[in-house]
Amino acid sequence: MINEFWSLVVETWEQGIRGVGVDDIIICLAIVIASLLARSLMNSYVLDKVAKFTERSETTLDDEIIESLRGPFGLIPVAFGLYLITSYLPFTGSLDLIATNLVKMVVIYTIFSALSNLTQPLLNLLSDFAWLTPAMTTWTSRVAGVLIWIIGITMMLDVWGIEIGPIIAGLGLFSVAVALGAQDMFKNIIAGIFILSEKRFQPGDRIRIGDGLHGIVESIGFRSTQVRLLDTSPVFVPNTDLSDSQVINHQDMNYRRIFWTINLVYSTKADQLEAICKEIEDYINSSENFTKNPGQENFVKVTELGSSSIDLTILCYMNVISYTEFSQVKQELIFKIMSAVDTNNSDFAFPSRSIYIENQDT
């Protein structure tokens, strides 16, 4: 009785699943666990060691390459483990073909995943060229990634004996129907290409769209551009609207301009006006906050005798682009104007109207 039971246990152990014994299954599980451990070891030890070595270099390109290869590099032990399993197990016929094709798919995925991840770091090598902006680099990286994966998926289908020709022909008929319903999307893509080629703006630029939107460009996508308004709320603007609208790029300003009209009371004498103008103009010309615009010099002049005031015009330029620094410079200039007006015994005027009533004897 016991011998018969033991024989049953041995037969079950050896037969396993479809002729694969339990001992073979245990060995395969051990290979899987060893592959996962090797993957973790390669990512946490080998690549970390290499990353520490590349940190010593002056360029960041090697660091970016190491980080982009971290995921695909970890798939190498997994692919090798699957290969060992398929070689060890006594698969025959269709099972052997399926197992071999799965290993090939993992290898193809590893290779093309590495190529796709390398596009961004390698394109950064061309960032020194003036024609290749950061936004164009992002777009090129995305397009290259799509093309790489199209080739990779084609190879995966070819592994299973699936011909790509009939699929492309079928997609061609389907794409015609899709294109008729997705005209706006293609218009936005083409408009995005024009925006990039014309270099209207780049991520990080502060722009004003028409008379309404004013914010920071965060990203230029295939269909729309994300603009972060000054109140921190995001707005997604279709690229066609941007290409057809007037866009002011404040980031590309050479100078910031101050063009003010100061109203002084009519009791101000000519010598007082001259002294006030000279004092303000000397401050502008001597301050490091202001600069000289080759196209127009700075000046402070009496320009008009208004209805209720004598008007001074202040025109000056500065190199400051940041709005916070610009506001600080304006504040200092306002304080200087107030000081000059007060020092020369004048005062600011405000809109007023005098009414004279004539008494007529009846």
TORKOL-4160 file (C-alpha; in steps of 0.2 Angstrom, whole numbers, padded with zeros to 4 digits, m for minus):
362
<pt num="1" X="0000" Y="0000" Z="0000"/>
<pt num="2" X="0014" Y="0012" Z="0005"/>
<pt num="3" X="0024" Y="0008" Z="m0010"/>
<pt num="4" X="0010" Y="0011" Z="m0022"/>
<pt num="5" X="0006" Y="0028" Z="m0014"/>
<pt num="6" X="0025" Y="0032" Z="m0015"/>
<pt num="7" X="0025" Y="0027" Z="m0033"/>
<pt num="8" X="0010" Y="0039" Z="m0036"/>
<pt num="9" X="0019" Y="0053" Z="m0028"/>
<pt num="10" X="0035" Y="0050" Z="m0038"/>
<pt num="11" X="0024" Y="0049" Z="m0054"/>
<pt num="12" X="0015" Y="0065" Z="m0050"/>
<pt num="13" X="0031" Y="0074" Z="m0046"/>
<pt num="14" X="0039" Y="0068" Z="m0062"/>
<pt num="15" X="0024" Y="0071" Z="m0073"/>
<pt num="16" X="0020" Y="0089" Z="m0066"/>
<pt num="17" X="0012" Y="0100" Z="m0079"/>
<pt num="18" X="0011" Y="0093" Z="m0097"/>
<pt num="19" X="0027" Y="0083" Z="m0094"/>
<pt num="20" X="0036" Y="0096" Z="m0085"/>
<pt num="21" X="0041" Y="0089" Z="m0068"/>
<pt num="22" X="0039" Y="0098" Z="m0051"/>
<pt num="23" X="0058" Y="0099" Z="m0050"/>
<pt num="24" X="0059" Y="0107" Z="m0067"/>
<pt num="25" X="0046" Y="0120" Z="m0061"/>
<pt num="26" X="0056" Y="0123" Z="m0045"/>
<pt num="27" X="0072" Y="0126" Z="m0055"/>
<pt num="28" X="0063" Y="0138" Z="m0067"/>
<pt num="29" X="0056" Y="0148" Z="m0052"/>
<pt num="30" X="0073" Y="0149" Z="m0045"/>
<pt num="31" X="0079" Y="0156" Z="m0062"/>
<pt num="32" X="0065" Y="0169" Z="m0062"/>
<pt num="33" X="0070" Y="0174" Z="m0044"/>
<pt num="34" X="0088" Y="0174" Z="m0048"/>
<pt num="35" X="0084" Y="0185" Z="m0064"/>
<pt num="36" X="0074" Y="0198" Z="m0053"/>
<pt num="37" X="0088" Y="0198" Z="m0040"/>
<pt num="38" X="0101" Y="0201" Z="m0054"/>
<pt num="39" X="0090" Y="0215" Z="m0061"/>
<pt num="40" X="0089" Y="0223" Z="m0044"/>
<pt num="41" X="0107" Y="0221" Z="m0041"/>
<pt num="42" X="0112" Y="0229" Z="m0058"/>
<pt num="43" X="0101" Y="0244" Z="m0055"/>
<pt num="44" X="0105" Y="0247" Z="m0037"/>
<pt num="45" X="0124" Y="0243" Z="m0038"/>
<pt num="46" X="0132" Y="0242" Z="m0055"/>
<pt num="47" X="0123" Y="0257" Z="m0062"/>
<pt num="48" X="0124" Y="0267" Z="m0046"/>
<pt num="49" X="0143" Y="0264" Z="m0047"/>
<pt num="50" X="0144" Y="0270" Z="m0065"/>
<pt num="51" X="0133" Y="0285" Z="m0061"/>
<pt num="52" X="0144" Y="0290" Z="m0046"/>
<pt num="53" X="0159" Y="0289" Z="m0058"/>
<pt num="54" X="0150" Y="0300" Z="m0072"/>
<pt num="55" X="0146" Y="0313" Z="m0059"/>
<pt num="56" X="0164" Y="0318" Z="m0058"/>
<pt num="57" X="0164" Y="0323" Z="m0077"/>
<pt num="58" X="0160" Y="0341" Z="m0081"/>
<pt num="59" X="0146" Y="0337" Z="m0093"/>
<pt num="60" X="0128" Y="0330" Z="m0088"/>
<pt num="61" X="0126" Y="0321" Z="m0105"/>
<pt num="62" X="0134" Y="0305" Z="m0098"/>
<pt num="63" X="0123" Y="0306" Z="m0082"/>
<pt num="64" X="0107" Y="0308" Z="m0093"/>
<pt num="65" X="0112" Y="0292" Z="m0104"/>
<pt num="66" X="0115" Y="0282" Z="m0088"/>
<pt num="67" X="0098" Y="0286" Z="m0081"/>
<pt num="68" X="0089" Y="0283" Z="m0098"/>
<pt num="69" X="0097" Y="0266" Z="m0099"/>
<pt num="70" X="0092" Y="0261" Z="m0081"/>
<pt num="71" X="0076" Y="0253" Z="m0086"/>
<pt num="72" X="0081" Y="0244" Z="m0102"/>
<pt num="73" X="0098" Y="0238" Z="m0093"/>
<pt num="74" X="0087" Y="0230" Z="m0080"/>
<pt num="75" X="0078" Y="0219" Z="m0093"/>
<pt num="76" X="0094" Y="0211" Z="m0098"/>
<pt num="77" X="0094" Y="0198" Z="m0084"/>
<pt num="78" X="0075" Y="0195" Z="m0086"/>
<pt num="79" X="0078" Y="0191" Z="m0105"/>
<pt num="80" X="0093" Y="0180" Z="m0101"/>
<pt num="81" X="0083" Y="0171" Z="m0087"/>
<pt num="82" X="0068" Y="0168" Z="m0100"/>
<pt num="83" X="0081" Y="0161" Z="m0112"/>
<pt num="84" X="0088" Y="0149" Z="m0099"/>
<pt num="85" X="0070" Y="0143" Z="m0095"/>
<pt num="86" X="0066" Y="0140" Z="m0113"/>
<pt num="87" X="0082" Y="0130" Z="m0115"/>
<pt num="88" X="0080" Y="0120" Z="m0100"/>
<pt num="89" X="0062" Y="0115" Z="m0101"/>
<pt num="90" X="0059" Y="0100" Z="m0113"/>
<pt num="91" X="0047" Y="0110" Z="m0124"/>
<pt num="92" X="0043" Y="0103" Z="m0141"/>
<pt num="93" X="0033" Y="0109" Z="m0156"/>
<pt num="94" X="0021" Y="0124" Z="m0154"/>
<pt num="95" X="0026" Y="0127" Z="m0136"/>
<pt num="96" X="0045" Y="0128" Z="m0140"/>
<pt num="97" X="0040" Y="0140" Z="m0154"/>
<pt num="98" X="0030" Y="0151" Z="m0142"/>
<pt num="99" X="0043" Y="0151" Z="m0129"/>
<pt num="100" X="0057" Y="0156" Z="m0141"/>
<pt num="101" X="0046" Y="0170" Z="m0148"/>
<pt num="102" X="0042" Y="0177" Z="m0131"/>
<pt num="103" X="0061" Y="0178" Z="m0128"/>
<pt num="104" X="0064" Y="0187" Z="m0144"/>
<pt num="105" X="0050" Y="0199" Z="m0140"/>
<pt num="106" X="0058" Y="0203" Z="m0123"/>
<pt num="107" X="0075" Y="0206" Z="m0132"/>
<pt num="108" X="0067" Y="0217" Z="m0145"/>
<pt num="109" X="0058" Y="0227" Z="m0132"/>
<pt num="110" X="0074" Y="0229" Z="m0122"/>
<pt num="111" X="0084" Y="0235" Z="m0138"/>
<pt num="112" X="0070" Y="0247" Z="m0144"/>
<pt num="113" X="0067" Y="0254" Z="m0126"/>
<pt num="114" X="0085" Y="0258" Z="m0125"/>
<pt num="115" X="0085" Y="0267" Z="m0142"/>
<pt num="116" X="0069" Y="0277" Z="m0137"/>
<pt num="117" X="0076" Y="0282" Z="m0121"/>
<pt num="118" X="0092" Y="0288" Z="m0129"/>
<pt num="119" X="0084" Y="0300" Z="m0141"/>
<pt num="120" X="0082" Y="0314" Z="m0128"/>
<pt num="121" X="0100" Y="0314" Z="m0121"/>
<pt num="122" X="0108" Y="0312" Z="m0139"/>
<pt num="123" X="0097" Y="0326" Z="m0146"/>
<pt num="124" X="0103" Y="0337" Z="m0131"/>
<pt num="125" X="0120" Y="0336" Z="m0140"/>
<pt num="126" X="0113" Y="0347" Z="m0153"/>
<pt num="127" X="0106" Y="0360" Z="m0141"/>
<pt num="128" X="0121" Y="0371" Z="m0145"/>
<pt num="129" X="0115" Y="0374" Z="m0162"/>
<pt num="130" X="0104" Y="0390" Z="m0163"/>
<pt num="131" X="0091" Y="0382" Z="m0175"/>
<pt num="132" X="0087" Y="0368" Z="m0163"/>
<pt num="133" X="0077" Y="0376" Z="m0148"/>
<pt num="134" X="0072" Y="0366" Z="m0133"/>
<pt num="135" X="0054" Y="0365" Z="m0139"/>
<pt num="136" X="0061" Y="0358" Z="m0156"/>
<pt num="137" X="0072" Y="0346" Z="m0146"/>
<pt num="138" X="0056" Y="0339" Z="m0137"/>
<pt num="139" X="0046" Y="0338" Z="m0153"/>
<pt num="140" X="0060" Y="0329" Z="m0162"/>
<pt num="141" X="0063" Y="0317" Z="m0147"/>
<pt num="142" X="0044" Y="0312" Z="m0147"/>
<pt num="143" X="0043" Y="0310" Z="m0166"/>
<pt num="144" X="0059" Y="0299" Z="m0165"/>
<pt num="145" X="0052" Y="0289" Z="m0151"/>
<pt num="146" X="0036" Y="0285" Z="m0161"/>
<pt num="147" X="0046" Y="0280" Z="m0176"/>
<pt num="148" X="0058" Y="0269" Z="m0166"/>
<pt num="149" X="0043" Y="0260" Z="m0158"/>
<pt num="150" X="0034" Y="0258" Z="m0175"/>
<pt num="151" X="0050" Y="0249" Z="m0181"/>
<pt num="152" X="0050" Y="0239" Z="m0165"/>
<pt num="153" X="0032" Y="0234" Z="m0165"/>
<pt num="154" X="0034" Y="0229" Z="m0184"/>
<pt num="155" X="0049" Y="0217" Z="m0179"/>
<pt num="156" X="0038" Y="0210" Z="m0165"/>
<pt num="157" X="0024" Y="0206" Z="m0177"/>
<pt num="158" X="0036" Y="0198" Z="m0189"/>
<pt num="159" X="0042" Y="0187" Z="m0175"/>
<pt num="160" X="0025" Y="0179" Z="m0175"/>
<pt num="161" X="0024" Y="0178" Z="m0193"/>
<pt num="162" X="0011" Y="0192" Z="m0195"/>
<pt num="163" X="0014" Y="0202" Z="m0211"/>
<pt num="164" X="0013" Y="0221" Z="m0209"/>
<pt num="165" X="0008" Y="0225" Z="m0227"/>
<pt num="166" X="m0010" Y="0220" Z="m0226"/>
<pt num="167" X="m0011" Y="0229" Z="m0209"/>
<pt num="168" X="m0004" Y="0245" Z="m0217"/>
<pt num="169" X="m0016" Y="0243" Z="m0231"/>
<pt num="170" X="m0031" Y="0241" Z="m0219"/>
<pt num="171" X="m0025" Y="0256" Z="m0209"/>
<pt num="172" X="m0024" Y="0267" Z="m0224"/>
<pt num="173" X="m0042" Y="0265" Z="m0228"/>
<pt num="174" X="m0046" Y="0268" Z="m0209"/>
<pt num="175" X="m0034" Y="0283" Z="m0209"/>
<pt num="176" X="m0044" Y="0292" Z="m0223"/>
<pt num="177" X="m0060" Y="0291" Z="m0212"/>
<pt num="178" X="m0051" Y="0296" Z="m0197"/>
<pt num="179" X="m0042" Y="0311" Z="m0206"/>
<pt num="180" X="m0059" Y="0318" Z="m0212"/>
<pt num="181" X="m0065" Y="0318" Z="m0193"/>
<pt num="182" X="m0048" Y="0324" Z="m0186"/>
<pt num="183" X="m0045" Y="0339" Z="m0197"/>
<pt num="184" X="m0043" Y="0351" Z="m0183"/>
<pt num="185" X="m0030" Y="0340" Z="m0175"/>
<pt num="186" X="m0019" Y="0340" Z="m0190"/>
<pt num="187" X="m0022" Y="0359" Z="m0192"/>
<pt num="188" X="m0015" Y="0361" Z="m0174"/>
<pt num="189" X="0000" Y="0349" Z="m0177"/>
<pt num="190" X="0004" Y="0359" Z="m0193"/>
<pt num="191" X="0002" Y="0376" Z="m0183"/>
<pt num="192" X="0013" Y="0369" Z="m0169"/>
<pt num="193" X="0027" Y="0365" Z="m0182"/>
<pt num="194" X="0026" Y="0383" Z="m0189"/>
<pt num="195" X="0027" Y="0390" Z="m0171"/>
<pt num="196" X="0042" Y="0380" Z="m0168"/>
<pt num="197" X="0051" Y="0384" Z="m0184"/>
<pt num="198" X="0047" Y="0403" Z="m0182"/>
<pt num="199" X="0054" Y="0402" Z="m0164"/>
<pt num="200" X="0039" Y="0413" Z="m0158"/>
<pt num="201" X="0042" Y="0408" Z="m0140"/>
<pt num="202" X="0050" Y="0394" Z="m0130"/>
<pt num="203" X="0045" Y="0385" Z="m0113"/>
<pt num="204" X="0048" Y="0397" Z="m0099"/>
<pt num="205" X="0044" Y="0413" Z="m0109"/>
<pt num="206" X="0031" Y="0426" Z="m0103"/>
<pt num="207" X="0019" Y="0429" Z="m0117"/>
<pt num="208" X="0003" Y="0439" Z="m0120"/>
<pt num="209" X="m0010" Y="0432" Z="m0132"/>
<pt num="210" X="m0020" Y="0446" Z="m0140"/>
<pt num="211" X="m0028" Y="0457" Z="m0127"/>
<pt num="212" X="m0033" Y="0443" Z="m0115"/>
<pt num="213" X="m0021" Y="0429" Z="m0110"/>
<pt num="214" X="m0005" Y="0433" Z="m0101"/>
<pt num="215" X="0006" Y="0420" Z="m0093"/>
<pt num="216" X="0021" Y="0408" Z="m0094"/>
<pt num="217" X="0023" Y="0395" Z="m0108"/>
<pt num="218" X="0025" Y="0378" Z="m0100"/>
<pt num="219" X="0025" Y="0366" Z="m0115"/>
<pt num="220" X="0022" Y="0366" Z="m0133"/>
<pt num="221" X="0012" Y="0350" Z="m0138"/>
<pt num="222" X="0007" Y="0342" Z="m0154"/>
<pt num="223" X="m0011" Y="0349" Z="m0152"/>
<pt num="224" X="m0010" Y="0363" Z="m0140"/>
<pt num="225" X="0001" Y="0374" Z="m0130"/>
<pt num="226" X="0000" Y="0375" Z="m0111"/>
<pt num="227" X="0001" Y="0393" Z="m0103"/>
<pt num="228" X="0002" Y="0395" Z="m0085"/>
<pt num="229" X="m0007" Y="0412" Z="m0081"/>
<pt num="230" X="0000" Y="0424" Z="m0068"/>
<pt num="231" X="m0013" Y="0418" Z="m0056"/>
<pt num="232" X="m0005" Y="0400" Z="m0058"/>
<pt num="233" X="m0020" Y="0393" Z="m0067"/>
<pt num="234" X="m0016" Y="0383" Z="m0083"/>
<pt num="235" X="m0024" Y="0386" Z="m0100"/>
<pt num="236" X="m0022" Y="0375" Z="m0115"/>
<pt num="237" X="m0022" Y="0385" Z="m0131"/>
<pt num="238" X="m0025" Y="0376" Z="m0147"/>
<pt num="239" X="m0010" Y="0379" Z="m0159"/>
<pt num="240" X="m0021" Y="0386" Z="m0173"/>
<pt num="241" X="m0027" Y="0400" Z="m0161"/>
<pt num="242" X="m0009" Y="0404" Z="m0157"/>
<pt num="243" X="m0003" Y="0404" Z="m0175"/>
<pt num="244" X="m0017" Y="0416" Z="m0180"/>
<pt num="245" X="m0016" Y="0428" Z="m0165"/>
<pt num="246" X="m0004" Y="0442" Z="m0161"/>
<pt num="247" X="0008" Y="0435" Z="m0148"/>
<pt num="248" X="0019" Y="0447" Z="m0138"/>
<pt num="249" X="0034" Y="0438" Z="m0131"/>
<pt num="250" X="0040" Y="0448" Z="m0116"/>
<pt num="251" X="0055" Y="0437" Z="m0114"/>
<pt num="252" X="0063" Y="0443" Z="m0130"/>
<pt num="253" X="0063" Y="0461" Z="m0125"/>
<pt num="254" X="0079" Y="0470" Z="m0127"/>
<pt num="255" X="0074" Y="0484" Z="m0114"/>
<pt num="256" X="0060" Y="0488" Z="m0103"/>
<pt num="257" X="0053" Y="0505" Z="m0106"/>
<pt num="258" X="0046" Y="0518" Z="m0094"/>
<pt num="259" X="0035" Y="0531" Z="m0102"/>
<pt num="260" X="0026" Y="0542" Z="m0089"/>
<pt num="261" X="0018" Y="0559" Z="m0089"/>
<pt num="262" X="0020" Y="0569" Z="m0073"/>
<pt num="263" X="0007" Y="0583" Z="m0070"/>
<pt num="264" X="0014" Y="0598" Z="m0060"/>
<pt num="265" X="0004" Y="0613" Z="m0054"/>
<pt num="266" X="0003" Y="0629" Z="m0064"/>
<pt num="267" X="0011" Y="0639" Z="m0051"/>
<pt num="268" X="0028" Y="0631" Z="m0055"/>
<pt num="269" X="0041" Y="0643" Z="m0062"/>
<pt num="270" X="0052" Y="0639" Z="m0077"/>
<pt num="271" X="0068" Y="0638" Z="m0067"/>
<pt num="272" X="0059" Y="0626" Z="m0055"/>
<pt num="273" X="0053" Y="0615" Z="m0070"/>
<pt num="274" X="0071" Y="0615" Z="m0077"/>
<pt num="275" X="0079" Y="0610" Z="m0061"/>
<pt num="276" X="0066" Y="0596" Z="m0058"/>
<pt num="277" X="0069" Y="0589" Z="m0076"/>
<pt num="278" X="0088" Y="0590" Z="m0074"/>
<pt num="279" X="0088" Y="0582" Z="m0057"/>
<pt num="280" X="0077" Y="0567" Z="m0063"/>
<pt num="281" X="0087" Y="0565" Z="m0079"/>
<pt num="282" X="0104" Y="0566" Z="m0070"/>
<pt num="283" X="0097" Y="0552" Z="m0058"/>
<pt num="284" X="0092" Y="0541" Z="m0073"/>
<pt num="285" X="0109" Y="0544" Z="m0082"/>
<pt num="286" X="0119" Y="0540" Z="m0067"/>
<pt num="287" X="0109" Y="0525" Z="m0060"/>
<pt num="288" X="0115" Y="0507" Z="m0064"/>
<pt num="289" X="0097" Y="0502" Z="m0066"/>
<pt num="290" X="0094" Y="0511" Z="m0082"/>
<pt num="291" X="0103" Y="0509" Z="m0099"/>
<pt num="292" X="0105" Y="0518" Z="m0115"/>
<pt num="293" X="0094" Y="0512" Z="m0130"/>
<pt num="294" X="0103" Y="0516" Z="m0146"/>
<pt num="295" X="0087" Y="0519" Z="m0155"/>
<pt num="296" X="0081" Y="0532" Z="m0142"/>
<pt num="297" X="0090" Y="0541" Z="m0129"/>
<pt num="298" X="0082" Y="0544" Z="m0111"/>
<pt num="299" X="0075" Y="0561" Z="m0107"/>
<pt num="300" X="0064" Y="0571" Z="m0095"/>
<pt num="301" X="0056" Y="0586" Z="m0104"/>
<pt num="302" X="0042" Y="0598" Z="m0102"/>
<pt num="303" X="0030" Y="0593" Z="m0116"/>
<pt num="304" X="0013" Y="0601" Z="m0114"/>
<pt num="305" X="0003" Y="0614" Z="m0105"/>
<pt num="306" X="m0012" Y="0604" Z="m0101"/>
<pt num="307" X="m0029" Y="0610" Z="m0096"/>
<pt num="308" X="m0025" Y="0609" Z="m0077"/>
<pt num="309" X="m0007" Y="0606" Z="m0076"/>
<pt num="310" X="0011" Y="0608" Z="m0084"/>
<pt num="311" X="0015" Y="0590" Z="m0090"/>
<pt num="312" X="0033" Y="0583" Z="m0089"/>
<pt num="313" X="0037" Y="0567" Z="m0100"/>
<pt num="314" X="0049" Y="0554" Z="m0093"/>
<pt num="315" X="0056" Y="0542" Z="m0106"/>
<pt num="316" X="0069" Y="0529" Z="m0101"/>
<pt num="317" X="0075" Y="0511" Z="m0103"/>
<pt num="318" X="0082" Y="0497" Z="m0092"/>
<pt num="319" X="0090" Y="0480" Z="m0094"/>
<pt num="320" X="0079" Y="0472" Z="m0081"/>
<pt num="321" X="0068" Y="0459" Z="m0087"/>
<pt num="322" X="0061" Y="0452" Z="m0071"/>
<pt num="323" X="0044" Y="0460" Z="m0067"/>
<pt num="324" X="0049" Y="0460" Z="m0048"/>
<pt num="325" X="0065" Y="0469" Z="m0051"/>
<pt num="326" X="0056" Y="0481" Z="m0064"/>
<pt num="327" X="0044" Y="0486" Z="m0050"/>
<pt num="328" X="0058" Y="0489" Z="m0038"/>
<pt num="329" X="0066" Y="0501" Z="m0051"/>
<pt num="330" X="0050" Y="0510" Z="m0054"/>
<pt num="331" X="0047" Y="0512" Z="m0036"/>
<pt num="332" X="0064" Y="0520" Z="m0033"/>
<pt num="333" X="0061" Y="0531" Z="m0048"/>
<pt num="334" X="0044" Y="0537" Z="m0041"/>
<pt num="335" X="0053" Y="0541" Z="m0024"/>
<pt num="336" X="0066" Y="0551" Z="m0034"/>
<pt num="337" X="0053" Y="0561" Z="m0044"/>
<pt num="338" X="0043" Y="0565" Z="m0027"/>
<pt num="339" X="0059" Y="0571" Z="m0019"/>
<pt num="340" X="0064" Y="0582" Z="m0034"/>
<pt num="341" X="0047" Y="0590" Z="m0035"/>
<pt num="342" X="0047" Y="0593" Z="m0016"/>
<pt num="343" X="0065" Y="0600" Z="m0016"/>
<pt num="344" X="0061" Y="0613" Z="m0029"/>
<pt num="345" X="0045" Y="0619" Z="m0020"/>
<pt num="346" X="0033" Y="0612" Z="m0033"/>
<pt num="347" X="0018" Y="0600" Z="m0031"/>
<pt num="348" X="0008" Y="0588" Z="m0041"/>
<pt num="349" X="m0007" Y="0593" Z="m0050"/>
<pt num="350" X="m0024" Y="0584" Z="m0051"/>
<pt num="351" X="m0038" Y="0587" Z="m0064"/>
<pt num="352" X="m0048" Y="0602" Z="m0059"/>
<pt num="353" X="m0059" Y="0615" Z="m0067"/>
<pt num="354" X="m0061" Y="0634" Z="m0062"/>
<pt num="355" X="m0078" Y="0642" Z="m0065"/>
<pt num="356" X="m0080" Y="0661" Z="m0066"/>
<pt num="357" X="m0097" Y="0669" Z="m0063"/>
<pt num="358" X="m0099" Y="0686" Z="m0071"/>
<pt num="359" X="m0111" Y="0698" Z="m0063"/>
<pt num="360" X="m0121" Y="0708" Z="m0075"/>
<pt num="361" X="m0132" Y="0723" Z="m0070"/>
<pt num="362" X="m0149" Y="0721" Z="m0076"/>
